């Protein structure tokens, strides 16, 4: 269901309240298969409905996201492959 997916994405944009303390929004692992993986926080999220059914329920939508990265934790797949080769070569 489209609305469930939208709610899931929205839930990653807002702080989690634990007791009386409100924390930052959760860190999300953004994965681009075969290219990179990096921990991010969603800085902005905008939904757009693209198509509606005859019952006026949304059939498709698109989402634009702005991700805030943590550069010191950014990992590129090439670097990981190189690290694995070096590590395996030493041991």
Buried (B, 14 or more C-beta within 10 A) or exposed (E): EEEEEBEEBEEBBEEEEEEEEEEEBEBBEBEEEEEBBBBBBBEEBEBEEEEEEEEEEBEEBEEEBEBEBEEEEBEEEEEEEEEEEEEEEEE
